[in-house]
Amino acid sequence: MRISIIIPSHNAGRWVSHAIESALAQTWPETEVIVVDDASSDDSVAKIRTFGDRVRFLQGVWHNGNAARNAGLAAATGEWVQFLDADDYLESQKITWQFSETDDLASADVLYSPVLVETWCNGRPANREPTCIDTGTDIFTQWFTWQLPQTGSALWRREALLRIGGWKDGQPCCQEHELYLRALQTALRFRFCPTPGAVYRIWSEETVCRKDPLLVIREKTKLIDAALAWLTVHDRLSPAHRDAAGQACFGMARTWAKSDLSKAASYAGERRRLRRFLPRGPAAPPCYRLALALCGFRFAECIARWTR
């Protein structure tokens, strides 16, 4: 059974060789590695070419990570597809682990696992921790709480991914979560595999998600609202889903308050009116919840700043 490993790359010269090496080092016996360069202006292309015919190399001008991913998907011949961002990497047994931990592969469309988050400081890795996925909750609750993992974690059955249209062209951020939502809405079959084998490297503040957190909040809110609407129409919305969505919106309001308290307070008020605001979890200690209940969001945030 062939697996296609697709690596989109844009100006990733610092990292792309490591990503390719980790793909080529997979212990799964039948893989193809497809590297898709999207208009790089650094030394990425030269580094990719050093791998010769061990990789399939595609070039284009998309200026869009999802379009590059879809170009790789269109070229893939494997029954299953692994996506890997060019600044991340895989443990050598990642794919083997996921297949060995799946009891009934014939009934699966998506295999997913925790990821290893590797945080860099002063130009070197400082910490590596696995993410948490609460498999005691249903898959939509995992989605609302943003536990469904980063791009490199999932293995996708190629036919199923093509059936739902691949990656959404033009999605500015939260790309994998938009894709996961469509997969859930079309009843793709998810299977959890417990061993983390994909490494998500956090090394820069210049990625879209870290450089523009307000864009992330806007897009994440759109996705949450779309998911709630879909679950409501299909009579599948549960109290757990509502609570998870409300907690996510509360967390985003607190994040927004760090840069613009006035707009964050407006967002919190709008979410509260929609009953999509639940102060719960690590971002809502008891003293904060008390201040919020007595004086409102803006005052609670001011108190939180004073007591930090």
C-alpha positions in Angstrom: 0.0 0.0 0.0 1.6 3.2 -1.2 1.7 6.4 0.9 2.2 9.8 -0.7 4.1 12.3 1.5 3.4 15.9 0.2 5.7 18.7 1.3 4.6 22.2 0.2 7.5 24.7 0.5 7.8 28.5 0.2 11.1 30.1 1.2 11.8 27.2 3.6 15.5 26.8 2.7 16.4 26.6 6.4 14.2 23.6 7.0 13.1 21.9 3.8 16.0 19.4 3.7 15.2 18.1 7.2 11.6 17.7 6.2 12.5 15.8 3.1 15.0 13.6 5.0 12.4 12.7 7.6 9.9 11.8 4.8 12.5 9.6 3.1 13.4 7.9 6.4 9.9 6.5 7.0 10.0 2.8 7.9 6.8 2.2 6.0 8.0 0.2 3.0 6.2 1.9 0.1 6.2 5.7 0.0 6.6 8.5 -2.5 7.8 12.0 -1.5 6.3 14.9 -3.5 7.8 18.3 -2.9 5.8 21.3 -4.2 7.7 24.6 -4.3 5.5 27.7 -4.4 7.5 30.6 -5.9 10.5 30.4 -3.5 13.1 33.2 -3.8 15.6 31.7 -1.4 17.8 28.6 -1.8 14.9 26.2 -1.3 14.9 25.0 -4.9 18.6 24.2 -4.9 18.3 22.2 -1.7 15.3 20.3 -3.0 17.2 19.4 -6.2 20.0 17.8 -4.3 17.6 14.9 -3.5 17.4 14.0 -7.2 15.0 11.3 -8.3 14.3 10.3 -4.7 11.6 12.9 -4.7 9.1 14.1 -7.2 9.6 17.9 -7.5 6.8 20.2 -8.6 7.1 24.0 -9.1 4.5 26.7 -9.5 3.4 30.2 -8.5 0.4 30.0 -6.3 1.4 32.2 -3.3 -1.0 30.0 -1.4 -0.2 27.0 0.8 -3.5 25.2 0.2 -3.1 25.5 -3.6 0.3 24.0 -3.3 -1.0 21.2 -1.1 -3.8 20.5 -3.7 -1.2 20.4 -6.5 0.7 17.7 -4.6 -2.6 15.9 -4.0 -3.4 15.9 -7.7 0.0 14.4 -8.4 -0.2 11.8 -5.7 -0.6 8.1 -6.5 -0.7 6.7 -3.0 -3.8 5.2 -1.4 -3.1 7.4 1.6 -1.7 10.9 1.8 0.5 12.5 4.4 1.0 16.3 4.4 4.1 17.8 6.0 4.8 21.5 6.2 8.4 22.3 5.1 9.5 23.6 8.5 8.2 20.5 10.4 9.3 16.9 10.3 8.3 13.3 11.0 9.6 10.7 13.4 10.8 7.7 11.2 8.0 5.4 12.4 5.2 7.9 12.2 3.2 6.3 9.4 4.0 2.7 10.6 2.8 3.6 14.1 -0.5 4.9 12.8 -1.3 1.9 10.7 -0.3 -0.5 13.4 -2.6 1.3 15.9 -5.6 1.1 13.6 -7.7 -2.0 14.1 -9.9 -1.8 11.0 -8.2 0.2 8.4 -10.8 -0.6 5.8 -13.4 1.4 7.8 -11.1 4.5 8.2 -10.7 7.7 6.1 -8.6 9.8 8.5 -6.0 8.6 11.0 -5.0 11.2 13.6 -2.7 11.4 16.6 -1.3 14.0 19.0 1.6 16.0 17.6 4.9 16.8 19.3 5.2 20.6 19.7 8.9 21.6 19.5 9.4 25.1 20.7 12.6 26.9 19.7 14.4 29.6 21.7 17.6 31.4 20.7 18.0 29.4 17.6 17.7 25.9 19.1 15.0 23.6 20.3 14.1 24.3 23.9 11.2 22.0 24.6 9.1 19.2 23.0 5.8 18.2 24.4 2.9 16.1 23.0 -0.5 17.8 22.5 -3.5 16.4 24.4 -6.5 14.9 22.6 -9.4 13.9 25.0 -10.8 10.8 23.3 -13.4 10.6 26.1 -15.3 13.4 24.2 -16.9 13.0 20.7 -15.0 14.1 17.6 -17.0 17.4 17.2 -16.1 18.4 20.8 -12.5 17.7 20.0 -12.8 20.0 17.0 -14.4 22.8 19.0 -11.7 22.7 21.5 -9.0 22.8 18.8 -7.7 19.4 19.8 -7.8 17.9 16.3 -4.1 18.2 15.4 -1.9 20.2 13.2 -1.4 19.4 9.5 1.4 16.8 9.9 -0.5 14.5 12.2 -3.2 13.2 9.9 -3.1 10.5 7.3 -5.9 10.9 4.7 -7.4 8.3 2.5 -6.7 10.0 -0.9 -10.0 9.1 -2.5 -11.9 10.5 0.5 -9.9 13.7 0.6 -10.5 14.2 -3.1 -14.2 13.5 -2.6 -14.6 16.5 -0.2 -12.6 18.8 -2.5 -9.2 18.8 -0.9 -7.9 21.9 0.8 -9.9 25.1 0.5 -8.1 27.5 -1.8 -7.7 31.0 -0.3 -8.3 29.9 3.4 -6.0 32.4 5.1 -5.4 30.4 8.3 -6.9 27.6 10.4 -6.6 25.6 7.2 -6.6 22.1 8.7 -9.5 23.0 11.0 -11.6 24.1 8.0 -10.7 20.8 6.3 -11.5 18.8 9.4 -14.9 20.5 9.6 -15.8 19.6 6.0 -14.6 16.0 6.7 -16.8 15.7 9.7 -19.8 17.2 7.9 -19.4 14.7 5.1 -19.1 11.8 7.6 -15.5 10.8 6.9 -14.5 8.2 9.4 -11.8 9.3 11.9 -9.7 6.8 13.8 -7.5 7.9 16.7 -3.9 6.5 17.0 -2.3 7.4 20.4 1.4 7.6 19.5 2.6 11.1 18.4 4.9 10.9 15.3 4.6 14.4 13.7 6.7 17.2 15.0 5.3 20.8 14.8 8.1 23.2 15.1 7.4 26.6 16.6 10.4 28.7 15.7 9.2 32.1 14.5 6.7 34.8 15.3 6.4 35.5 11.6 4.0 32.7 10.7 0.5 33.9 9.7 -1.1 32.4 12.9 1.4 34.0 15.2 1.9 37.3 13.4 -1.8 38.1 13.0 -3.8 36.5 16.0 -6.8 38.7 15.2 -7.1 37.0 11.8 -7.0 33.7 13.5 -9.8 34.8 15.9 -12.0 36.0 13.1 -11.5 32.8 11.0 -11.9 30.5 14.0 -15.1 32.3 15.0 -16.5 31.9 11.5 -15.7 28.2 11.6 -17.3 27.7 15.0 -20.5 29.5 14.0 -20.6 27.4 10.8 -20.2 24.2 12.8 -22.9 25.2 15.3 -25.3 26.0 12.5 -24.6 22.7 10.7 -25.1 20.7 13.9 -28.3 22.5 14.7 -29.8 22.0 11.2 -28.9 18.3 11.4 -30.3 17.9 15.0 -26.9 16.9 16.3 -26.0 19.9 18.6 -25.4 18.7 22.1 -24.8 20.7 25.4 -21.2 19.5 25.2 -20.8 21.1 21.8 -22.3 24.4 23.0 -20.1 24.4 26.0 -17.0 23.7 24.0 -17.8 26.4 21.5 -18.5 28.9 24.3 -15.3 28.1 26.0 -13.4 28.6 22.8 -14.9 32.0 22.2 -14.2 33.0 25.8 -10.5 32.1 25.3 -10.4 34.1 22.1 -11.9 37.1 23.8 -9.1 36.9 26.4 -6.5 36.6 23.8 -7.9 39.7 21.9 -7.9 41.7 25.2 -4.1 41.6 25.3 -3.9 43.8 22.2 -7.2 45.7 22.1 -9.4 45.6 25.2 -12.2 47.7 23.7 -12.7 45.4 20.7 -12.3 42.3 22.8 -15.0 43.6 25.1 -17.3 44.1 22.1 -16.6 40.6 20.9 -17.2 39.2 24.3 -20.6 41.0 24.5 -21.6 39.8 21.0 -20.6 36.2 21.9 -22.5 36.4 25.2 -25.7 37.6 23.4 -25.4 34.6 21.1 -24.9 32.4 24.2 -21.5 31.4 22.8 -19.4 32.6 25.7 -18.5 30.3 28.6 -15.8 31.3 31.1 -14.3 27.9 31.9 -11.0 26.2 31.9 -7.4 27.4 32.7 -8.2 30.9 31.3 -11.0 31.3 33.9 -9.7 31.0 37.5 -12.2 31.5 40.3 -11.2 35.1 41.0 -11.5 36.0 37.3 -15.0 34.4 37.1 -16.1 36.4 40.2 -14.9 39.7 38.7 -16.5 38.8 35.4 -19.8 38.0 37.1 -19.8 41.2 39.2 -18.3 43.8 36.9 -18.2 42.5 33.3 -15.5 41.5 30.9 -13.6 44.8 30.6 -13.2 45.2 34.4 -12.3 41.6 34.8 -9.5 42.0 32.3 -8.2 45.2 34.0 -8.1 43.3 37.3 -6.2 40.4 35.6 -3.7 42.9 34.3 -3.1 44.5 37.6 -2.6 41.1 39.4 -0.2 39.6 36.9 
